[in-house]
Amino acid sequence: MTETVLFNVGGKEYEVARSLLNDHPETMLARMASKEWNPNTSEKLFIERDGERFRYVLDYLRDGKARLPIDVSKEALLVDMEFYGI
């Protein structure tokens, strides 16, 4: 069974495979989800960011690219990526 991490990003919930985060240990997301920083691994981790754009951050971590719809700002996503340490 895949171990997951629960994120609440701006009120939108995401369940992310821990293995994806472990593939990117330098990111803030991996550090937040680490057992060192968060010993209660069943607890949701709240992040005060745009919950809708977070899915594109995850796409980038999975695939190395993110395809944005016309109504999502590339600049805003880049600011989010910088915030997450990507």
Residue pairs with C-beta under 8 A, 6 or more apart in sequence:
2 17
2 18
2 19
3 17
3 18
3 19
4 15
4 16
4 17
4 18
5 15
5 16
5 17
5 18
5 21
5 33
5 41
5 45
6 13
6 14
6 15
6 16
6 42
6 43
6 44
6 45
7 13
7 14
7 15
7 16
7 29
7 44
7 45
7 46
7 47
7 54
8 14
8 44
8 45
8 46
8 47
8 51
9 46
9 47
9 49
9 50
9 51
9 54
10 47
10 48
10 49
10 50
10 51
10 52
10 54
11 51
12 51
12 52
12 54
13 44
14 54
14 55
14 58
16 29
16 33
16 58
18 33
20 58
20 61
20 62
21 27
21 29
21 30
21 33
21 61
22 30
23 61
24 30
24 61
24 86
25 31
26 85
27 61
27 84
27 85
27 86
28 83
28 84
28 85
29 61
29 84
29 85
31 37
31 85
32 38
32 45
32 47
33 41
33 45
35 41
38 45
47 54
49 80
49 83
50 76
50 80
52 72
53 72
53 76
53 77
53 80
54 80
56 66
56 68
56 72
56 77
57 66
57 77
57 80
57 81
57 84
57 86
59 65
59 66
59 67
60 66
60 81
60 86
61 86
66 77
68 74
68 77
